Amino acid sequence: MTPPNQPPDEGFHEKELASDMNVSQVHGSILREHAEPCDGYEPIPLWLITIFFGIIFWAGIYLAYFSGGFRANVFNPAQVAWAGGGAAQDTGPIDPKVLGKRVFTQNCVVCHQTTGLGVAGQFPPLSGSEWVVGSDWHGDNHLVKILLLGLQGPIQVKGNTYNNAMPPWNQLSDEQISAVLTYIRSEWGNEAPPISPEYVKAIRDATADRAEPWTQEALKAIPAERAQAPEAAPTAPEAAPEAAPEAAPAPAAAG
């Protein structure tokens, strides 16, 4: 029973409540309480980008100098024999030209190309080069010095001027330098005597105090020398043919 003096309960009127409430303002206040999501939208740090491209640059330089062009005749032991490769049996001394071609393909082919023609305007040719075969004022000692300490500044090769730097290859052994020089002096139509490891060692010892690369002017001031070709291994003398045994005298005919 409804108490006296109290208005009757008219119930909950949703329409009247909605009219007094601004829905957009309520939603806006709720959204302001939460920060906007930002995961996955941060920019990549500059130091990380620098390291990434630095690694790519270093990898490109490394492959350019030590990939050997990814040639099968360098990395396939079945196609070329050198120390530690090929068949397990002892095959005797390594052919200097085989070793020289391997060293050339690993270290020199990027600039001088497999044809020995170099790159026009950038890297000089080796085919027919006076620096390689030792013509005019160029000597074999100049060629070895370049391999050991490198070359910088303008040079003239076959009537053309090149102005690029060649790095030193003194980390190669005397046998490797001897082999690669023997290879380029007898390849692509070149006809020059081989250079022995002993001659390379003599030049290395004589220039041990020098650190900077050579220039054409500095080399031209040094008198040209010709390397003494390695002596061929002596061959065993041929055995003299054995004399044929004398025929026994024929028995006398019976009378």
C-alpha positions as CSV (number, residue, x, y, z in Angstrom):
1,M,0.0,0.0,0.0
2,T,1.3,3.3,-1.0
3,P,2.1,5.6,1.9
4,P,0.1,8.8,2.0
5,N,1.7,12.0,0.8
6,Q,4.2,10.1,-1.5
7,P,3.7,10.3,-5.2
8,P,3.2,7.1,-6.9
9,D,6.3,5.4,-8.6
10,E,6.1,6.2,-12.2
11,G,8.9,3.8,-13.1
12,F,12.2,4.3,-15.1
13,H,11.9,6.4,-18.1
14,E,14.9,5.6,-20.5
15,K,13.9,8.3,-23.0
16,E,14.1,11.0,-20.4
17,L,17.6,9.8,-19.2
18,A,18.9,9.6,-22.8
19,S,17.7,13.1,-23.5
20,D,19.8,14.4,-20.5
21,M,23.0,12.5,-21.6
22,N,25.4,13.4,-24.4
23,V,26.6,10.0,-25.7
24,S,29.5,11.5,-27.7
25,Q,30.9,13.3,-24.6
26,V,30.7,10.0,-22.6
27,H,32.5,8.1,-25.3
28,G,35.1,10.8,-25.7
29,S,35.9,10.8,-22.0
30,I,36.3,7.0,-22.1
31,L,38.7,7.1,-25.0
32,R,40.8,9.8,-23.4
33,E,41.5,7.5,-20.5
34,H,43.4,5.1,-22.8
35,A,46.6,5.9,-24.7
36,E,46.6,5.3,-28.5
37,P,48.3,2.0,-29.5
38,C,51.8,2.6,-30.9
39,D,53.4,-0.9,-31.0
40,G,54.9,-1.6,-34.4
41,Y,55.0,2.1,-35.5
42,E,58.3,3.1,-34.0
43,P,60.9,4.2,-36.7
44,I,64.0,2.0,-37.1
45,P,67.0,3.6,-35.2
46,L,69.5,5.3,-37.4
47,W,72.4,3.4,-35.8
48,L,70.8,0.1,-36.7
49,I,70.4,1.2,-40.3
50,T,74.0,2.3,-40.4
51,I,75.3,-1.0,-39.1
52,F,73.1,-2.9,-41.6
53,F,74.4,-1.1,-44.7
54,G,77.9,-1.2,-43.3
55,I,77.8,-5.0,-43.2
56,I,76.4,-5.1,-46.7
57,F,79.2,-2.9,-47.9
58,W,81.9,-5.0,-46.2
59,A,80.4,-8.2,-47.6
60,G,80.5,-6.7,-51.1
61,I,84.1,-5.7,-50.8
62,Y,85.1,-9.1,-49.4
63,L,83.4,-11.0,-52.2
64,A,84.9,-8.8,-54.8
65,Y,88.4,-9.6,-53.6
66,F,88.1,-13.2,-52.5
67,S,85.2,-14.8,-54.3
68,G,87.3,-15.9,-57.3
69,G,84.3,-15.2,-59.4
70,F,82.8,-18.4,-58.0
71,R,84.4,-20.3,-60.8
72,A,84.3,-24.1,-60.7
73,N,88.0,-24.4,-61.7
74,V,88.9,-22.5,-58.5
75,F,86.7,-24.2,-55.9
76,N,86.1,-27.6,-57.4
77,P,89.0,-30.0,-56.4
78,A,88.1,-32.3,-59.3
79,Q,88.9,-29.6,-61.9
80,V,92.1,-28.2,-60.5
81,A,94.9,-29.7,-58.4
82,W,96.7,-27.7,-55.7
83,A,98.1,-28.3,-52.2
84,G,95.3,-29.8,-50.2
85,G,92.9,-30.3,-53.1
86,G,92.2,-33.0,-55.6
87,A,92.9,-36.6,-55.0
88,A,94.5,-37.8,-51.8
89,Q,97.5,-39.5,-53.5
90,D,100.7,-37.6,-53.9
91,T,100.8,-36.1,-57.3
92,G,104.2,-34.5,-57.0
93,P,105.1,-30.8,-57.2
94,I,102.4,-28.3,-58.2
95,D,102.6,-26.9,-61.7
96,P,103.4,-23.2,-61.2
97,K,100.9,-22.2,-63.9
98,V,98.1,-24.2,-62.3
99,L,98.8,-22.5,-58.9
100,G,99.3,-19.2,-60.6
101,K,96.0,-19.4,-62.4
102,R,94.3,-20.1,-59.0
103,V,96.0,-17.1,-57.3
104,F,95.1,-14.9,-60.3
105,T,91.5,-16.0,-60.3
106,Q,91.1,-15.4,-56.5
107,N,92.9,-12.0,-56.3
108,C,93.4,-10.3,-59.7
109,V,90.5,-11.3,-62.0
110,V,88.2,-8.6,-60.8
111,C,90.4,-5.8,-62.1
112,H,92.3,-7.5,-65.0
113,Q,89.6,-9.9,-66.1
114,T,89.9,-13.5,-67.3
115,T,91.0,-12.3,-70.7
116,G,93.9,-10.2,-69.3
117,L,92.5,-7.2,-71.1
118,G,91.6,-5.2,-68.0
119,V,88.9,-2.6,-67.9
120,A,89.2,0.3,-70.4
121,G,90.1,3.5,-68.7
122,Q,90.2,1.9,-65.2
123,F,92.5,-1.1,-65.0
124,P,95.4,-1.7,-67.4
125,P,95.7,-4.9,-69.5
126,L,98.2,-7.6,-68.8
127,S,98.1,-9.1,-72.3
128,G,101.0,-7.7,-74.2
129,S,101.8,-5.2,-71.4
130,E,105.4,-4.0,-71.3
131,W,105.2,-4.2,-67.5
132,V,104.5,-7.9,-67.7
133,V,106.9,-9.1,-70.4
134,G,109.6,-6.7,-69.4
135,S,110.1,-4.6,-72.6
136,D,111.5,-1.0,-73.0
137,W,112.8,0.2,-69.6
138,H,110.6,-2.1,-67.6
139,G,112.3,-4.9,-65.8
140,D,111.3,-8.1,-64.0
141,N,112.4,-6.5,-60.7
142,H,109.8,-3.7,-61.3
143,L,107.0,-6.3,-61.8
144,V,107.9,-8.1,-58.5
145,K,108.2,-4.8,-56.6
146,I,104.6,-3.9,-57.8
147,L,103.2,-7.2,-56.5
148,L,104.9,-6.8,-53.1
149,L,104.1,-3.2,-52.3
150,G,101.4,-2.1,-54.8
151,L,101.3,0.8,-57.2
152,Q,99.6,4.2,-57.2
153,G,99.4,7.3,-59.4
154,P,99.2,7.5,-63.2
155,I,101.0,4.9,-65.3
156,Q,101.3,4.3,-69.0
157,V,100.5,0.9,-70.4
158,K,100.5,0.2,-74.2
159,G,100.2,3.9,-74.9
160,N,97.2,4.6,-72.6
161,T,97.3,6.3,-69.2
162,Y,95.6,4.7,-66.1
163,N,95.3,6.4,-62.8
164,N,94.1,3.8,-60.3
165,A,95.6,2.2,-57.2
166,M,96.8,-1.4,-57.0
167,P,96.9,-2.9,-53.5
168,P,100.0,-4.7,-52.2
169,W,100.0,-8.5,-52.2
170,N,102.9,-9.1,-49.8
171,Q,100.7,-11.4,-47.8
172,L,101.1,-14.0,-50.6
173,S,104.1,-16.3,-50.2
174,D,107.1,-16.2,-52.5
175,E,105.8,-19.3,-54.3
176,Q,102.4,-17.8,-54.9
177,I,103.8,-14.6,-56.3
178,S,106.3,-16.5,-58.4
179,A,103.4,-18.7,-59.7
180,V,101.0,-15.9,-60.6
181,L,103.8,-13.9,-62.4
182,T,104.8,-17.0,-64.3
183,Y,101.2,-17.5,-65.3
184,I,100.5,-14.0,-66.6
185,R,103.9,-13.9,-68.4
186,S,102.9,-17.0,-70.4
187,E,99.1,-16.4,-70.9
188,W,97.1,-14.4,-73.4
189,G,99.9,-14.6,-76.0
190,N,102.6,-13.3,-73.6
191,E,106.0,-15.0,-74.0
192,A,108.3,-14.2,-71.1
193,P,110.4,-16.5,-68.9
194,P,109.1,-17.7,-65.5
195,I,110.1,-15.9,-62.3
196,S,111.5,-18.1,-59.5
197,P,110.5,-18.0,-55.8
198,E,114.1,-17.3,-55.0
199,Y,114.1,-14.1,-57.1
200,V,110.9,-13.0,-55.4
201,K,112.4,-13.6,-52.0
202,A,115.5,-11.5,-53.0
203,I,113.4,-8.6,-54.0
204,R,111.3,-8.9,-50.9
205,D,114.3,-8.8,-48.7
206,A,115.8,-5.9,-50.5
207,T,112.6,-3.8,-50.1
208,A,111.8,-4.9,-46.6
209,D,112.3,-1.3,-45.3
210,R,109.8,0.3,-47.7
211,A,106.2,0.7,-46.7
212,E,104.5,3.0,-49.3
213,P,103.4,1.8,-52.7
214,W,105.5,2.4,-55.8
215,T,104.9,5.1,-58.5
216,Q,105.9,4.9,-62.1
217,E,108.5,7.6,-61.6
218,A,110.1,5.8,-58.6
219,L,110.3,2.5,-60.6
220,K,111.7,4.2,-63.7
221,A,114.6,5.5,-61.6
222,I,115.5,1.9,-60.8
223,P,117.6,0.1,-63.4
224,A,115.8,-2.8,-65.0
225,E,116.8,-6.4,-64.2
226,R,116.0,-9.7,-65.8
227,A,115.1,-12.5,-63.5
228,Q,117.1,-15.7,-64.0
229,A,114.7,-18.4,-65.1
230,P,114.5,-21.4,-62.8
231,E,116.7,-24.2,-63.8
232,A,114.9,-27.2,-65.1
233,A,115.3,-30.4,-63.1
234,P,118.1,-32.6,-64.5
235,T,116.9,-35.5,-66.5
236,A,118.4,-39.0,-66.1
237,P,120.9,-39.8,-68.9
238,E,119.7,-42.3,-71.4
239,A,121.1,-45.7,-71.1
240,A,123.4,-46.8,-73.8
241,P,121.9,-49.5,-76.0
242,E,123.3,-52.9,-75.2
243,A,125.5,-54.5,-77.8
244,A,124.0,-57.4,-79.6
245,P,125.6,-60.7,-78.7
246,E,128.1,-62.1,-81.3
247,A,126.8,-64.9,-83.4
248,A,128.4,-68.3,-82.8
249,P,130.6,-69.5,-85.7
250,A,128.9,-71.9,-88.0
251,P,130.1,-75.5,-87.8
252,A,132.3,-76.7,-90.7
253,A,130.6,-78.7,-93.3
254,A,131.6,-82.4,-93.3
255,G,134.0,-83.4,-96.1
